[in-house]
Amino acid sequence: MVTLRLAVIGLLILLLFDPVRTDYRTLRRYPTVAVMSDLSQSMTTKDGWLTDDVASSVAASLGMNLEQFREAGLDRMAVLRKLMTGERSLPELLRDKANVRVLTFGSQVDTVTTLPSNAEQDSFASDGAGEAEAEANSEDGAGGASPTDPLAEAVVRWEASGTSSDLSGALQTALDISQLRAIYLFSDGQHTGASQPVEIARRAAEMGIPIYGFGIGDPSRPRNVSVRDVSVLAKVRPNEPFAVDTMIAASEMAGTTVRVELYRTPIAANGTEGDPELVEGREVTITDPAWLSRERFGQRIGSAGRFRYEVRIEGVEGETETADNLAESTPLEVTNERIKVLLISGTPTWEYQNLRKLFERDPGITLSCWLQSLAPQRPQEGNERIVTLPRTFEQLAQYNAILLIDPNPDEFDEGMMQALERFVERKAGGLMYMAGQKYSSDFLNLPRLETFRKLLPVRLEGAGEATLSTLLQVSSGIPAVEAVDANLDHPVMTFSAERADNVRVWAAMPGTYWSFPAIGAKPTAKTLLEHQDATLSLDGDNRRPLLVAGRYGAGNTLYVGFPGTWRWRSVGVQAEYYDRFWIQAISFLTDTRSIQGLKRGTVDPDRETYELGDRVELTARLLGPTFDPLVLPEVNGVLKDGNGTEVPLVFRAIEGQPGLYLTTWRARGVGRYEASVTLPDVTDASLLEGAQFRVEAPSAEARATWLNEPLLREICEASGGAYYRLDEFPRAVAELSTSYESVEWREPPKPIWDLSSAGRFLMFALPILLLAIEWSIRKWFKLL
């Protein structure tokens, strides 16, 4: 009896001490190698493979002979996809020695997948810090589904859309991988990042991580010239001068002269295109091995219709690619619609008289004049005469542009200013204001006309205080205006397709003896002309602006700070540049929009040209049926590319700005695009004005597309690695040693009663069993 009781007590004491068992194992863990693939836009290049030696190497890596490879015409991405998939691909060969982490890089670095090694290895994890790697090593490559399936599926979806190729950033990301043994790099070697990849390679050498490089592409620089883009206005009037712009790119053709030809094709009402007509040709000399230049052709069409322009370049001997030697523009519409202009002047100045005569004889303009100083009994001038000054929005909305030449403020009140604001902001009407010595001081400072100052593209704060001392001030010496060089290509400023000719013409323009003391241009406005006399500056930082173009709401505005453009009639033949300037000013103010009726909506991009990957912001200004700001939370739109492919857009209302809607889109393809908006109650497409813009390849990616083999070799050698041709995969894999890391692994301690289910049951059942035996013996011998 005593023995049984002592056994039970001893067993209970043992349980109280919580005995455990700890197991120790020695495990093997294989290293990780990174395989990195370049997905920048230069990888879309279709190489010419000028030498058979290079082409044969690539063909051998793909299992082709030279003839098959040349017939296939593969681009770099097609070559890369084949190299990264299949039983003899580099990732599959490396799996015999290590785990393989596959990454891609371009604009950013992305991890595609991690392939576990085919070698026998143990799987273990210690805690949260090692869980990710444990998961990566948890599968045995010899069993289960094929481990290359996820890679093959990912490779099919790869697109070379990266807007940059930052080798430094890509290598640095790879070096952060734990247990990294080596880096295998596929690239064309065209580095567009800021830092030096060779420095990263030296850091890799210090860490004992070699880089093995494989060049994809032809190291022979391509000898090629191409037409990148052709752009033209969407709408002009008969005999109105306009420009056709094109971008010409060339590589390895320095010193070569090519012929660039401009063709015009008529488009019938049913969309049928006629025969192209050569309208201009010129010889262009390429001056740099990596050359990019804009060519501008000045054009004028005398009759209405629709046309398309095409730029062609004659092929050059030895050129690797001729399919890109031509490009087309979007359609151009030449319309007979007449622009309605309202000209208001305080007095019959020289400016008023010359502009009245110019606009009256222009067949594309219907002019109404209001000379404020004219006797009431005398009729107003113009080819559409009026008897009262338009004051309400409905009256002003009949015009496309309103020109004010030093107007007398006595006939203007706050109500008319509000109507004028609505005319510009909502109807997209154009507004021009020309300052003068007689009335500008009052007109621009009277409290009741405060709204008008908001419409102008110049800052006038503080100008009122300066008026008394500066309005009568005239320039000392020779009066002169100076064209702002950065804005010489503005549509108001362009007289010739050649920039040098524009500079020459503006340098010859007579200056002004008097100008209104404006401070400077408002944000987003462009100063086109400024005063040469820096002493007339009001803030000490900006020269006095004389001609400023801007935008208020949906309408364009123009500020002329001096009454002296009539002096420009002396330049050129029969006032040609004076006439051209004012006709272009009218075109700018009306913004080439439809002349008839009011616009219910317009779409504007934040700029006209983007690079691939850029964020495109499209702003829509929308009005309801009564031409009040639209109040819907969102509206639908469409983005159409040059092939007619459409992408749906959703414009969402901008909080606190009634009638304004915004949408964004990431530029993913090169070419011209047209964005438009739809309104549920609008069936007349002419009431909704779309926007056009173009997307170009990034200049850094487009200028240099050949294989930069010297840079890749330098990177590999600096890291202690080596550069290989594409058919040398086995040699590159042999460089990686077959080794593993031995790690002593301690299993978590386990209570001895938890070693098995039988032991757990016995440990808790034994005390009960012993006590039951003791009770039974006592019962049997009647010892209870």
Secondary structure, 3 states (H helix, E strand, C coil): CHHHHHHHHHHHHHHHCCCEECCEEEEEECCEEEEEEECEHHHHCCCCCCCHHHHHHHHHHCCCCHHHHHHHCCCHHHHHHHHCCCCCCHHHHHCCCCEEEEEEECCCEEEEEEECCCCCCCCCCCCHHHHHHHHHCCCCCCCCCCCCHHHHHHHHHCCCCECCCCHHHHHHHHHCCCCEEEEEEEECCCCCCCCCHHHHHHHHHHCCCCEEEEECCCCCCCCEEEEEEEECCCEECCCCCEEEEEEEEEECCCCCEEEEEEEEEEECCCCCECCCEEEEEEEEECCCCEEEEEEEEEECCCCCEEEEEEEEECCCCCCCCCCCCEEECCCEEECCCCEEEEEEECCCCHHHHHHHHHHHHCCCEEEEEEECCCCCCCCCCECCCCCCCCCCHHHHCCCCEEEEECCCHHHCCHHHHHHHHHHHHCCCCEEEEECCCCCHHHHCCCHHHHHHHHHCCEECCCHHHHHHHHCCCCCCCCCCEEECHHHCCCCCCCCCCCHHHHHHHHHHCCCCCCCCCCCEECCCCEEEEEECCHHHCCCCCCCCEEEEEEEECCEEEEEECCCCHHHHHHCCCCCHHHHHHHHHHHHHHHCCCCCCCCCCEEEEECCCEEECCCEEEEEEEEECCCCCECCCCEEEEEEEECCCCEEEEEEEECCCCCCEEEEEEECCCCEEEEEEECCCCCCCHHHEECEEEEEECCHHHHHCCCCCHHHHHHHHHHHCCEEECCCCHHHHHHCCCCCCEEEEEECCCEEHHHCCHHHHHHHHHHHHHHHHHHHHHHHHCCCC
